[in-house]
Amino acid sequence: MPWLPLNCNAGIGGLMCLSWLLVFHVLSVNPHLLDLHVELIFFPQERHRALVGFALYVLAGLTGWLYSPTLALVIFLALPVFYGITSEGLIENRTVLLRRLDAGRRRRRGRQ
């Protein structure tokens, strides 16, 4: 939305991160809502990812308002890269993800 100032965009992005923080918190305290292959520690760890995203949006908004809109724009452009890199989890990598999926399949076979 080009007509919104940078600090409004930062506020909207920050609220989005806070909504994810709420979802991650609900899933971390209600393990019965999780699929079998999801480890119990995954969503408590993802709360950190939402907090980092929130902090980056706040930093971008304050930077654009107080110092340099160009630098704020660079931070805003770096945010999708951050989310892309951490899309499997903040500390997750593909090997750990495949191991978790395999463990979930084994547990499911054991229940049948």
N, C-alpha and C positions, 0 to 999 in steps of 0.2 A: 504494500500500500504506500505509494510514493508520497501521498499527501500527509502521512503521519510523520511527526518528527522522530528522530532516532530514539529518544527516551521513551516514546510511546511504544515503538517496536520492541524495545528492550523490556518494557513492562509486560507486554503481551507474551513475549518469549519466556520471561521469568514466571509468569502465571502458568504457562504451559508446563514448565519444568516442575513447578509445585504440584500441579495435578498429577504428573507422573510419580512424584514423590509420595503422594497420597495412595496411588494405586500400588506402588511397590511396598508401602507400609502395610496396607490391608492384606496383600498376598503373603507378606513375611510373617504376620501374626495369625493367619488362617491357613495353615498348611493343607487342610482338607480341600481347599480350592485348587491345589496344584495338580498338574498332570503327573503321571508316575515317573517319567524320566527327568523331572525337574528336581534338583537337589534342594534341600531345605535352606541352604545358605545362599542360594542364587539371588533371591529378591532382597534380603537384607544388604547384600553387597551392592545391588543396583541402586539402592537409596543414595549411595555415595555418588554415583554417576549423575543422578538428578540434581544433587546439591552442587556438583561441579558445573553442570549446565546452568543452573540458576545463578551461581556466582559469576560465570562468564557473561551472562546477559546483563547482570547488574554492572559489572565492570565496563562493558561496552556502552551502556547507557550513560554512565557517569563520565566516561572518557569522552563521548561525543558531546555531552552537554558542557563539561568543564574545560576540556583541553582541545581535542581535535576530532571533528567528525570523520575525517579520513581514516584515522587510526581505529575509530569505533567501527567503521565499515569493514576494515580488515578483520577485526575480531568477529563481527557478524558473519563474514565469509568463511572464517575458520571453524565456526560452530558446526556446519554440516559435515565438515571433514572429521571433527571430533566424534560426532554421532555415528558416522560411517565406520570409523576405526573401532569404536566401542560397541558396535551393533550386536555382537555376540556376548557382550558383557564387558564390564570395565577391566576385569583381569582374566577373562575367558580367552582361550585360543581354540582353534579348530580341533586340535587333538583332544583337549579336555571335553569339548562338546561331543565329539564322536564317542568318547568313552562313556559319557553320561547317557547318551542315546542307547548304547549297547547294554548298559546296566538296566535301563528301564525296560528294554525288551526282555531281558532275562527275568526280571521281576514279574512282568506280565505273564510270561510262560509259566512261572511258578504258581501263579494264582489260578490258572485255568485247570 
